[in-house]
Amino acid sequence: RKFLARAEEIINEAHADPDFNVEKLSEMMAMSRSSFYRKFKDLTGLTAADYIRKVRLKKASSLLKHEQLPVNQISEQVGFRSVAHFRKCFKDEFGRNPGGWVK
């Protein structure tokens, strides 16, 4: 539990950084990338990259519901470099594009 709690804390603090990735997360957890990957996958059933993306998209869905910001600003705030990639990932995760999610 401590491992996952710490990993989630780090992800939540750094989710807006587009350069934040599994390598940086494993460094911040003081583990090698491969050891971190195995442990994270065993505990969650997800890859760390998938989990980071889910955290970002969950934050984006919250922002879309509660903020009056354009999709491109929200995608930047949650760490996506490309709005097109953000839209694709959002639709894959929630079944609707970000614009449809607000409605």
LOZA-638153 format. One record per residue: x, y, z of N, C-alpha, C, O, CB in turn; residue in three letters. Coordinates in pm, 1 decimal. Atoms other than C-alpha are relative to their C-alpha. Glycine has a CB too. Example, Ala and Ser with C-alpha at 12.3 -4.5 7.8 and 13.67 -1.06 7.14 Angstrom:
2
[r [89.0,-119.0,0.0],[1230.0,-450.0,780.0],[90.0,120.0,0.0],[193.6,118.1,66.5],[-99.2,2.7,124.6],ALA]
[r [-82.0,-119.0,-6.0],[1367.0,-106.0,714.0],[-77.0,109.0,73.0],[-26.1,219.8,89.9],[41.4,46.2,-141.5],SER]
This chain:
103
[r [82.1,-120.0,0.0],[0.0,0.0,0.0],[86.0,125.8,0.0],[54.0,223.3,-68.0],[-93.1,0.2,120.3],ARG]
[r [-88.7,-116.5,-4.5],[282.3,240.2,79.7],[58.7,28.0,-137.5],[68.0,143.1,-180.2],[112.7,-21.7,102.3],LYS]
[r [-57.9,-13.7,133.4],[438.1,175.7,-259.4],[-97.8,69.4,-93.9],[-62.1,166.8,-160.2],[39.4,-137.6,-56.2],PHE]
[r [99.3,-58.6,89.9],[117.7,253.8,-449.2],[-40.8,140.3,43.1],[-63.0,227.6,-40.8],[-122.7,-88.8,-7.2],LEU]
[r [36.1,-133.1,-49.0],[31.1,548.5,-226.8],[106.6,101.8,-38.8],[74.5,212.5,-82.1],[-18.9,-1.6,152.9],ALA]
[r [-110.3,-90.2,36.2],[373.2,703.4,-286.6],[1.8,25.8,-150.6],[19.1,139.6,-194.3],[135.3,-58.9,45.2],ARG]
[r [1.4,-15.6,145.7],[355.7,638.3,-662.5],[-114.8,91.5,-42.7],[-96.0,178.6,-127.7],[-12.6,-137.7,-69.3],ALA]
[r [114.2,-83.5,35.3],[9.3,794.4,-682.8],[21.8,145.5,41.6],[-17.5,237.6,-30.1],[-126.8,-54.5,64.9],GLU]
[r [-30.8,-135.3,-45.9],[123.7,1095.3,-480.8],[92.8,71.1,-99.3],[70.3,186.7,-135.1],[64.7,-4.2,140.3],GLU]
[r [-95.2,-57.1,96.0],[414.2,1153.7,-718.9],[-70.3,30.9,-132.4],[-50.5,138.0,-189.8],[118.8,-97.2,-23.5],ILE]
[r [71.1,-20.0,127.0],[191.7,1112.0,-1026.1],[-93.3,120.8,9.8],[-98.5,203.0,-81.7],[-80.6,-127.0,-38.4],ILE]
[r [92.6,-112.8,-16.5],[-66.6,1356.1,-890.7],[72.8,133.6,6.6],[20.1,235.1,-38.7],[-83.4,-18.8,125.8],ASN]
[r [-78.0,-123.8,-6.5],[203.4,1614.4,-822.3],[57.8,38.5,-135.9],[72.8,156.9,-165.8],[112.5,-14.4,101.4],GLU]
[r [-72.3,-26.4,124.6],[365.7,1579.9,-1164.6],[-83.6,-20.2,-125.9],[-29.9,-10.3,-236.2],[120.3,-87.8,-7.0],ALA]
[r [81.3,33.3,117.4],[71.9,1498.6,-1395.2],[-1.7,109.5,-106.4],[-21.4,79.5,-224.2],[-140.8,-28.9,43.0],HIS]
[r [5.4,-109.3,97.8],[84.5,1841.5,-1561.7],[127.9,14.4,-81.6],[128.7,83.1,-183.8],[-28.4,129.7,70.5],ALA]
[r [-128.5,-7.9,69.7],[447.9,1800.4,-1669.5],[-0.7,-95.3,-119.3],[-4.7,-216.8,-99.9],[117.7,-33.7,96.2],ASP]
[r [2.2,89.8,115.9],[448.7,1667.3,-2028.3],[124.9,-88.3,-9.5],[123.4,-189.3,-79.9],[-14.1,81.3,-127.2],PRO]
[r [-121.3,81.0,2.1],[801.8,1534.5,-1970.7],[0.1,-109.3,108.3],[90.4,-192.9,112.8],[121.4,89.6,17.3],ASP]
[r [8.6,102.0,-105.2],[693.1,1324.9,-1671.7],[-36.0,-132.6,-64.3],[-132.1,-142.2,-140.6],[-104.9,39.1,109.2],PHE]
[r [22.4,132.6,56.9],[713.1,957.5,-1761.1],[40.0,-107.5,101.3],[72.9,-77.0,215.9],[79.7,-17.1,-132.1],ASN]
[r [-29.1,112.9,-88.3],[779.0,613.6,-1614.7],[144.1,6.2,51.0],[170.0,-27.9,166.4],[-24.6,-133.0,-73.2],VAL]
[r [-139.2,-9.6,-44.3],[1154.0,671.5,-1602.1],[14.6,98.4,115.3],[82.3,69.5,214.0],[90.2,42.0,-116.3],GLU]
[r [-7.1,-98.7,-108.5],[1112.9,983.7,-1390.7],[-70.6,-51.4,124.9],[-23.8,-29.9,236.7],[-62.0,133.6,-44.4],LYS]
[r [72.8,55.8,-114.0],[857.7,809.2,-1171.1],[83.7,-104.7,72.1],[90.4,-105.0,195.0],[-132.8,-61.2,-45.8],LEU]
[r [-82.0,103.4,-63.4],[1086.8,512.9,-1110.7],[120.0,61.7,71.9],[159.0,14.4,178.7],[47.9,-102.2,-104.7],SER]
[r [-109.8,-70.3,-67.1],[1375.6,750.4,-1029.2],[-47.1,60.0,132.2],[21.8,50.7,233.7],[57.1,110.5,-91.0],GLU]
[r [52.8,-61.8,-121.0],[1156.8,934.3,-778.4],[-39.3,-104.2,105.3],[-46.6,-73.5,224.2],[-120.2,86.8,-34.5],MET]
[r [30.7,110.0,-91.5],[1062.0,598.8,-625.8],[127.9,-72.4,42.9],[122.4,-168.6,119.6],[-97.8,-99.3,-66.1],MET]
[r [-131.3,57.2,-31.8],[1435.9,515.5,-600.8],[8.7,-147.4,-39.3],[56.0,-231.6,37.2],[29.5,15.6,149.1],ALA]
[r [-3.7,136.4,52.1],[1401.1,203.1,-813.8],[47.7,3.1,-144.3],[36.8,105.1,-212.3],[-139.2,-67.7,10.4],MET]
[r [-32.6,9.2,142.0],[1533.9,84.9,-1145.6],[-131.0,-6.2,-76.9],[-234.7,-45.7,-23.5],[90.4,-125.0,-30.9],SER]
[r [121.8,-2.3,80.4],[1287.7,120.4,-1427.9],[-61.7,-138.8,-10.7],[-183.2,-153.9,2.4],[29.4,55.1,-139.4],ARG]
[r [53.6,135.7,17.5],[1254.1,-254.4,-1479.6],[-59.4,-55.3,130.0],[-164.7,-118.9,127.2],[110.1,-93.8,-50.6],SER]
[r [54.1,45.6,-128.7],[1205.8,-332.0,-1109.2],[-130.8,70.8,31.2],[-227.7,8.8,75.0],[101.3,24.2,113.5],SER]
[r [121.1,-77.2,-23.7],[952.4,-53.4,-1077.6],[-112.7,-50.5,-88.9],[-224.8,-70.6,-42.1],[25.2,149.5,-24.9],PHE]
[r [100.6,45.8,95.2],[768.5,-170.3,-1389.2],[-62.3,-131.4,46.2],[-184.5,-145.4,48.8],[61.9,-16.5,-139.4],TYR]
[r [50.4,130.3,-42.6],[741.0,-528.5,-1263.8],[-87.5,11.5,124.2],[-196.5,-45.5,129.5],[115.8,-95.0,26.8],ARG]
[r [74.4,-12.8,-125.1],[626.4,-431.4,-915.9],[-132.9,72.1,-23.1],[-236.4,30.0,28.6],[83.8,75.0,104.9],LYS]
[r [121.2,-76.8,26.9],[375.3,-175.3,-1042.6],[-101.4,-85.1,-75.9],[-220.0,-85.9,-42.8],[33.3,127.2,-79.6],PHE]
[r [88.1,85.5,81.5],[232.5,-416.4,-1300.8],[-59.6,-112.0,85.1],[-177.7,-143.8,71.2],[77.8,-60.0,-120.2],LYS]
[r [49.3,106.4,-87.4],[203.9,-694.8,-1040.3],[-108.3,51.0,94.9],[-205.8,-19.3,121.2],[115.5,-60.0,80.2],ASP]
[r [93.8,-53.7,-98.7],[18.4,-469.4,-795.7],[-127.5,57.4,-60.6],[-234.2,49.9,0.5],[67.6,105.9,80.3],LEU]
[r [115.3,-69.2,57.3],[-214.1,-285.8,-1032.8],[-61.1,-69.6,-121.6],[-177.9,-47.6,-153.7],[39.8,138.2,-38.1],THR]
[r [47.0,60.1,124.1],[-244.2,-498.5,-1345.4],[14.6,92.6,-119.8],[-17.6,55.0,-232.5],[-143.5,-41.0,14.6],GLY]
[r [-21.1,-98.8,106.2],[-159.7,-185.8,-1546.7],[147.8,32.4,-12.0],[224.4,15.1,82.8],[-81.0,128.5,27.3],LEU]
[r [-134.7,-53.2,10.5],[161.6,-53.4,-1686.1],[-1.6,137.5,66.0],[-107.1,199.9,77.6],[48.5,7.5,-150.1],THR]
[r [-7.8,-131.5,-62.5],[283.1,262.3,-1515.0],[-38.6,109.2,-99.4],[-101.1,208.2,-61.5],[141.1,25.2,54.7],ALA]
[r [35.4,-99.2,102.4],[245.7,453.4,-1843.2],[-151.7,8.3,-16.5],[-206.8,117.7,-28.8],[66.4,-35.3,-135.1],ALA]
[r [145.7,0.2,10.2],[-119.0,347.2,-1870.3],[-62.9,66.1,122.2],[-161.2,139.3,110.7],[-52.4,-143.4,-15.6],ASP]
[r [53.5,-58.2,-123.2],[-179.0,445.6,-1510.3],[18.4,151.9,1.3],[-72.6,225.1,40.3],[68.2,-62.6,122.9],TYR]
[r [-24.9,-144.3,7.7],[-19.5,788.8,-1558.7],[-101.5,63.5,-94.4],[-157.7,168.6,-63.6],[145.4,29.4,-47.8],ILE]
[r [96.6,-52.0,96.6],[-241.2,841.4,-1864.4],[-140.5,2.6,61.1],[-214.1,99.3,41.5],[1.1,-85.4,-129.1],ARG]
[r [131.4,3.3,-65.1],[-551.1,736.4,-1664.9],[-14.9,112.7,101.9],[-120.3,175.8,110.1],[-22.0,-135.3,68.4],LYS]
[r [4.5,-109.7,-97.9],[-466.1,983.9,-1388.2],[-18.2,132.9,-71.9],[-98.9,215.9,-30.1],[129.0,2.7,86.3],VAL]
[r [11.5,-123.8,76.9],[-421.4,1260.7,-1644.3],[-140.2,16.7,-58.1],[-197.3,125.6,-53.5],[103.7,2.3,-112.2],ARG]
[r [132.5,-7.5,60.4],[-748.7,1177.1,-1817.0],[-109.3,18.9,104.6],[-208.0,88.0,79.2],[-27.4,-125.3,-80.9],LEU]
[r [96.7,-19.2,-108.6],[-938.1,1155.7,-1488.9],[-0.4,146.6,44.2],[-106.5,205.1,66.4],[33.2,-92.9,120.4],LYS]
[r [-11.0,-141.1,-35.0],[-808.7,1501.8,-1397.3],[-63.7,86.2,-109.6],[-133.0,183.6,-80.2],[148.4,39.5,21.3],LYS]
[r [57.2,-74.8,111.7],[-905.9,1626.6,-1744.0],[-153.0,-7.3,2.6],[-219.9,93.0,-22.1],[54.0,-54.0,-134.0],ALA]
[r [146.2,11.6,-4.5],[-1260.1,1491.3,-1707.6],[-57.7,89.0,109.6],[-163.2,149.8,91.8],[-42.1,-146.5,22.9],SER]
[r [43.7,-86.8,-108.9],[-1292.6,1674.4,-1376.8],[6.8,146.9,-41.2],[-85.6,223.8,-14.4],[85.5,-24.0,125.0],SER]
[r [-14.8,-137.9,46.1],[-1162.9,1997.1,-1528.3],[-106.7,35.9,-104.4],[-160.0,146.8,-104.2],[140.3,21.3,-58.4],LEU]
[r [101.3,-26.0,102.9],[-1400.6,1965.3,-1823.2],[-137.5,22.9,62.7],[-215.7,105.0,14.9],[-6.4,-116.9,-99.8],LEU]
[r [130.3,-13.3,-65.7],[-1696.4,1928.8,-1588.8],[-10.3,127.5,83.2],[-117.5,187.3,92.0],[-26.0,-120.5,88.3],LYS]
[r [7.0,-107.9,-98.9],[-1602.6,2206.0,-1345.7],[62.6,131.9,-43.5],[45.1,232.9,24.6],[65.4,-44.3,124.5],HIS]
[r [-66.1,-122.7,46.6],[-1403.2,2462.3,-1544.7],[-55.4,37.4,-137.1],[-96.9,-49.5,-213.7],[155.4,-18.5,-6.4],GLU]
[r [43.7,-48.4,130.6],[-1502.9,2671.5,-1841.4],[122.8,30.5,-85.5],[144.1,144.6,-126.6],[-90.3,126.2,14.5],GLN]
[r [-123.1,-16.4,77.3],[-1177.9,2617.2,-2029.9],[-9.8,-76.6,-130.8],[-77.1,-179.4,-137.2],[122.2,-47.5,80.9],LEU]
[r [-5.1,73.7,126.3],[-1116.3,2515.5,-2391.6],[77.3,-130.8,15.5],[163.3,-144.4,102.5],[64.1,86.3,-109.5],PRO]
[r [-62.2,132.6,-4.7],[-1009.2,2158.0,-2456.8],[151.3,9.3,-12.9],[223.4,-64.5,54.2],[-56.2,-89.0,-110.6],VAL]
[r [-146.2,-8.9,17.9],[-662.2,2265.9,-2573.3],[69.4,44.3,128.1],[179.7,-2.4,156.3],[34.3,97.5,-113.6],ASN]
[r [-59.9,-41.5,-126.9],[-593.6,2440.1,-2239.9],[-1.6,-113.6,101.8],[94.6,-133.2,176.1],[-73.8,121.6,56.2],GLN]
[r [8.8,112.6,-93.6],[-712.8,2140.6,-2042.3],[101.5,-106.9,-36.4],[164.9,-164.9,51.8],[-142.1,-59.7,0.7],ILE]
[r [-97.7,101.9,40.2],[-497.5,1905.3,-2247.5],[140.8,40.4,43.1],[220.0,-44.5,83.8],[-4.6,-22.3,-152.7],SER]
[r [-130.4,-48.2,-46.8],[-194.9,2122.7,-2166.4],[12.7,-12.2,151.3],[118.4,-49.7,202.1],[21.4,145.5,-42.4],GLU]
[r [-3.2,4.3,-146.4],[-285.9,2137.6,-1796.7],[20.2,-139.7,54.9],[70.5,-156.2,166.0],[-126.9,57.0,55.6],GLN]
[r [-16.2,137.6,-48.1],[-288.0,1760.1,-1770.1],[117.7,-72.2,-65.2],[132.0,-193.7,-51.2],[-127.0,-78.4,-24.9],VAL]
[r [-126.7,55.8,46.3],[40.3,1706.6,-1952.6],[3.2,-60.1,-138.4],[98.3,-130.8,-171.5],[41.5,-100.6,91.8],GLY]
[r [-2.9,48.8,137.8],[-53.7,1623.0,-2310.8],[60.4,107.8,-88.7],[24.5,225.1,-77.8],[-142.7,-39.0,-49.3],PHE]
[r [-62.2,-95.2,92.6],[158.8,1787.2,-2578.3],[-88.3,26.2,-121.4],[-89.0,136.6,-176.0],[136.3,-51.9,-45.5],ARG]
[r [81.4,-8.7,120.6],[-84.4,1721.4,-2861.4],[-148.0,-8.6,36.3],[-191.0,-100.3,106.3],[38.1,-111.6,-99.6],SER]
[r [144.7,1.5,-24.7],[-453.7,1807.7,-2848.9],[-63.2,-119.4,-70.4],[-155.0,-181.7,-17.1],[-65.9,132.2,-48.1],VAL]
[r [54.6,114.3,74.3],[-523.2,1542.0,-3112.3],[21.6,-129.7,77.7],[-68.6,-213.1,86.3],[65.2,-10.1,-139.9],ALA]
[r [-28.1,119.8,-79.7],[-354.7,1275.8,-2898.8],[-86.3,-2.4,126.0],[-136.6,-107.6,165.4],[149.5,-6.2,37.8],HIS]
[r [86.4,-10.7,-117.3],[-544.1,1399.6,-2593.1],[-142.3,-42.3,-34.7],[-203.5,-120.8,37.7],[1.0,143.6,55.3],PHE]
[r [136.9,33.9,40.5],[-875.7,1375.3,-2779.0],[-15.4,-150.2,-23.5],[-115.2,-209.9,16.8],[-38.7,77.1,-127.1],ARG]
[r [5.2,143.3,27.9],[-796.6,1021.0,-2896.0],[2.4,-80.6,130.4],[-78.5,-171.4,149.2],[117.8,-41.3,-90.8],LYS]
[r [-10.0,71.3,-127.9],[-692.0,902.6,-2549.2],[-125.9,18.3,82.7],[-173.1,-75.9,146.3],[121.9,48.2,79.1],CYS]
[r [121.5,-28.5,-76.2],[-994.3,1070.8,-2390.8],[-116.1,-83.9,-52.5],[-190.9,-143.1,25.3],[-34.7,150.2,-7.0],PHE]
[r [108.2,78.3,59.2],[-1233.2,903.8,-2633.1],[18.7,-148.7,27.7],[-78.4,-219.3,55.1],[-7.5,24.8,-150.9],LYS]
[r [-27.4,140.9,-30.2],[-1063.9,566.3,-2581.9],[-36.5,-33.1,144.7],[-88.1,-141.3,172.6],[148.4,-32.5,-25.9],ASP]
[r [23.7,22.9,-142.6],[-1097.5,602.8,-2203.2],[-147.0,12.5,38.2],[-198.8,-69.8,113.6],[81.5,97.1,81.6],GLU]
[r [135.9,-31.4,-45.0],[-1447.7,749.4,-2171.7],[-109.6,-25.3,-103.7],[-228.0,-11.9,-72.7],[-5.5,142.2,41.6],PHE]
[r [99.3,30.1,102.1],[-1618.4,657.8,-2500.0],[-59.7,121.8,-68.3],[-144.2,108.0,-156.7],[-108.5,-78.9,59.9],GLY]
[r [47.4,-125.2,61.1],[-1682.7,1023.5,-2589.6],[118.5,93.6,-15.0],[217.0,84.8,58.3],[-113.3,66.8,85.7],ARG]
[r [-106.6,-99.7,12.5],[-1469.6,1306.7,-2714.0],[-17.3,103.5,111.2],[-124.4,111.7,171.3],[-2.3,68.5,-141.6],ASN]
[r [8.8,-95.7,-110.1],[-1392.5,1584.6,-2464.8],[-115.8,98.8,-12.1],[-176.8,134.3,88.8],[127.8,76.0,9.5],PRO]
[r [111.8,-91.2,19.2],[-1651.2,1819.2,-2616.4],[-133.3,-64.0,36.6],[-219.2,1.0,96.1],[-3.8,47.6,-143.2],GLY]
[r [121.7,73.1,-33.5],[-1923.4,1556.5,-2581.2],[-10.8,-31.8,147.8],[-120.7,-47.9,200.9],[-6.6,-127.0,-78.8],GLY]
[r [-3.8,29.5,-143.6],[-1817.0,1486.3,-2223.9],[-61.4,114.8,80.8],[-128.9,91.8,181.2],[145.3,-25.6,45.8],TRP]
[r [52.8,-118.0,-69.9],[-1907.6,1840.2,-2116.9],[-152.4,3.6,-9.4],[-220.4,37.1,87.6],[60.4,130.2,-58.9],VAL]
[r [145.1,-4.2,22.1],[-2257.3,1813.9,-2263.6],[-64.9,-115.3,71.5],[-186.9,-130.5,66.1],[-34.3,-4.0,-150.2],LYS]
